[in-house]
Amino acid sequence: MDVCGQVHTFKCLDTYLALDVESNSLHQVDELTAELLRLYPKKSRPEIVAILTPKYGQKEVTEAWEEVEAAQAEGMLFTPPLVTKWTPPGVPVLKALCLHVAHDCNLRCRYCFGDTGEFGGPRELMPADVARAAVDLLLEQSGERPLCEIDFFGGEPLLNLPVVRETVNYARQEGAKRGKTFNFTLTTNCVLLTEAVRRELTDLGISLVLSLDGRPKVHDFMRPFAKDRGSYARIVPNIQAAVAADPNGDWWVRGTFTRHNKDFALDAAHLLELGLAEGNATTGSREKRRKPNSRRCAASEAKSLLCRVNVPLTHQSQAAVAADP
């Protein structure tokens, strides 16, 4: 038995949980498995069986041991650290930009950290020369990296589509001179995602992050227009059209789940009803399936246990849901 990584066990609201630090896997376990995990790095199998059998029985202890071993083999428990030695930093290398091309928005989302798009300042759009200067900075400071990334953000970036278009073309033109390529993403509330706009973004090679908070009552409450009118009916047809036009494309549907919809499993189910999601449990491109009879280690993976859970969509497409404590 080779145990390298860290696993923290704790109890919350009468539920035993085990957090694998390196893989960010959170497991719901029973009391026996929690005790076994605390002993696992320090004791051998015979020792653990001898310690726990009087309380739980040998058969149950053996079964729990085998499930822990299976989870470890799958990289979900006691995962070895990815970084084992600290290396002093060299020259900083820039690999990506998040361009706020619009400090303005056509929605008034209740949880918006950017003061509904204005970020505490005047509502304005990024000029093309500022965007070009940002691209120049990325190219100059990206070192030998052959691939750079730009995310168009806001506010609502489609309010400034001409600058998005010019930035993509400029980045590709200047990148080609240096042997560099670009990936582009754009996060949109989908209000302006008409068929013509969608086709242009596809032609530009921009991946889309499409905002949808789930059921109509949830989405309309959290993401209204300026006069408190809901936006669900306006944006869902645009999302469905984008997905139907490119079902295997590089797009994501993203919902922000807050304390106002703690039953957000119903919102994830609503994505299924809209034809946006599949049922396989994935994080990024790695699938983690537990056996149906694995009752102790019901793993729930997350990119970030504090702020993000992933619900998969078709192929590269997925719904990322941000939790507001």
N, C-alpha and C positions, 0 to 999 in steps of 0.2 A: 504494500500500500504506500503510494507516494502522494503526500498531501502538501501542496504548495500554497494555494490561495487561501483567502480568509472568508469565513462564513459567520455571520452574526445571527444569532437566534434571539427572538424576543416575543412578547405576548402583547397583543393589542385587542381590546374589546372581546376578551375571551377567545381570541384566535391566535394560534401559534404560527409565527412566520419565521422564515429563514432567508436572509439576504446574502447572495453570493456577490462579493464586492467586485471582482474583476469582470464578470459577465453581465452585471446588473440584472441578474435573475432573482425574482422574488417568489418564494415558494410558500404556499399554505400547507402546513404540516400538522400532524397530531402531536400529542405530548410525548409519546414514545420517540418519535423521530427527532423531536427537538432535543431530548436528552441524549440520543445517540449522536447527533451532530456535534454536541458539545464535547463528547468523549472521542469522537472519530479521529482527530489529529493526534491524540495523545496515547491511545490504547490500541492494542491489537484486537482482531475479531474475537478470539476466545475470551479475552479479558472483558470486552464489552458485553458479550453474551452472558458471561458469568455475573456481571454487575446488574444487568437489566432483567434477566430471566425471572428472578424472584418476584418482581413487580408486574411484569407484562406477559411472561410465558415465553418459552424458547422459540416456538413457531413464529410468534408475532415479531420477536426481536430479529430472527433470521430474515424474515420477509422485509422488515424495515431496512436491514443492512443491505440487502440485495437491491432495493430501490435506490438507496443512497449511492451505491456503487454505480448503478446504471445512470443516474443523473450526473455523477462525476465523469463517467465515460463520454457523455454527451456534451460536456463542457458547460454544465449548468450548476455544478457545485464544486467548490475547492478548485476553481479555475486558476491556473498558473498566471502570475503577473505578466503583462505584455512587456513592461519595462523592468528589467532587473538591475540595470546600472545607470546611474545618472551621468549624462554627458554635458559638460559646460556648453552654453549656447554660443553659436558662432554668429555670423552676420544674419540678422533677421531676414526672412524671406516671406514676401507677401504672396499669397496664392489666390485670394478671392476678395471681391468687393460686394458690399450691400449698398446699392445706390438708392437713396431716397429721392427719386425723381419727381415726387409730388408731395409737398407738405400741404395737402388738401385732400378732401374725401367727399364722396357723395352719400355716404352713410354716417350714422351717428351711433356707433356701437357703444354699448354701455360700459364695457370693460376696456375700452381703448386706452393703451398706455401713451398714445401720442396725442391726447387731447383732441380726439376726433380728426386727427390728421394734421393739425397745425403745430403740434409739438411746442406749445407755449409761445409761438411767434406768429407772424403774419401768414396767412394762407397764400402759398406761392408755389410755382413750378420750377424745377431745376433748369437753368439755361443749358443749351447744347455745349457751350464752351467749357462749362464746369464739368459736364459729363466726360468730355474729351480729355480734360486735364486729369480726371480720375483714372481713365484708361491708361494714360501715359504713365501715371504713378505706378499702376499695377504692373505694366510692362517693364518699367525701370527697376522695380524692386522684387520681381518674381524670380530673380536669379536664373538658374538653369532649368527651372520647371517648364516642361513642354505644354502643360495644360493649365489654364487659368479659368476662374469662374466669376461670373457677375450675376447678382440677384437684384432684380428691379423691385423696389419696395416703396412703401408710402406710409400714411395716406393710401391713395388709390393710384397706382402707376399708370393705368390706362387713361387717366386724365391728361397724361403727358406722352401719348403714344408717338408723336413725331420725334421726340428726343430719344425714346426707347429705340425706335427704328434707326435713327442716326448713330446712336451709340453702338448698336450691334454691328452695323456696317463699318464703322470706324475701327472698332476693336478687331474685327476680322482682317481688315486691310492692314493695320499696323502690326497685328500679331503675325501675319504671314511674312512680313519683312524680317521678323526675328525667329521664325520657325516655331511659333507658338499657336496653339488653337484655344478656343474658348467654349465653355458650356454656359448657357444662359437659362435662368429661371425668372419667373414673374409671378408674384403673389397678388391675386385679384379678388375683389368681392363679387365679380361676375356681372355687375350691373351693366357694364358697357361691353360685355363679351358677345357681341353680335356675330353673325356668321362671317361677315366680311373681316371683322377684327380677328376672329379666331383663325381664319385662313391666312391672314398676314402673319400672325404670330407663328403659325406652323411653318410657313415659308421662311421665316427668319430663324427657325430652329430653336425656338424658345420653349422650354418646359414650363408647364403651368401648375401653380398651386391654387386650387379653387376653394374658396371659403364657403362652408355650409355647416351650420351648427346643429343640424338634425331635424327634428320634427318641426312642423310649421309654427306651433305656438312657442317653442323654444327659440327658434331662429328669429321670428318676428319680434319677440320681446328683446332679444339681445342685439339684433342688427337692424334697427329701423332706419328709414330715411329721416331727413331733417325734421319733418313735421310729424314724426312718430308713426308713420305708416310703415307696415311691415314690408320686407324685401323678398320674402320667400318666393312668392308667386312670380316675381320678376326674374330671379336668378336661377331657379331650378331648371326651367326649360333651357337656359343657356348652358348649364353644366351638362345636362343630359345630351344636348346636341354635340357638345365638345367630346364627350365620351363616346357617343355613337359614331362620330366621324373618325375616331382613332381609338378603338377599344383597347388596343395593345400599346398605346402610346405612352410617352413619358409624362404623366400628369399625376397629380395628387389631389384628393379632396381632404380639406383640413377643417376640423371643427374645434372650437374652443369651448370646453366644458367647465362650468363654474358651479358654485354652491347652489345656484338657482335650478340646476337640473342634475341632482345627485343620482337620479335614475337614468344616467346617460347611456346605460346599456340599451335602453329603448331608442335612443338617438342613433346608436351604432346599428341597431336592427333596422331603423328607418332607411339608412344608407343601403342596406340589402334590398329593402322593398323598392327603392328607386332604381335598382339594377346597377349600383355602383360598387358593390363589394362582394367578395367571396368569403368562405368560412375558415380557410386555413389560417393558423396562427403564425405570423411571421414578424420578425423585426429586421428591417432592411431586406437583405436577400437571403438571410439564414432562416430556415424553417426549423421549429422546435416542436415536435409532436410528442406528447406523452401517451403511453399506452392507455387504452380505455380503463383497464383495471388498476392503474397506478393511482390509488386513492390517496396516498400520503403526499406525494410530491406533485401537486397540481401547479406547475410553474406558470407564472405570468410575467413574460419578459417585457422590458421597457427600455427605450433608449436612455431615458432619464427617469429614475424612480420618483423624483420630486416634481417633475413638471411635464412629462410626456409619456403617452401610451400610444402604441400603434395598432390600428385596425387595418388589415390588409385589403387592398383592392386588386384589380386584375394586373398580373405580371408586375411591372415596375411601379404600378400605381398603388397608392395606399392612402389611408386616412390617418393623419396624425392628430391627436386630440390633446390639447394643452389643458391641464387641470389648474383651476384657480382655487387656492386653499380657502 
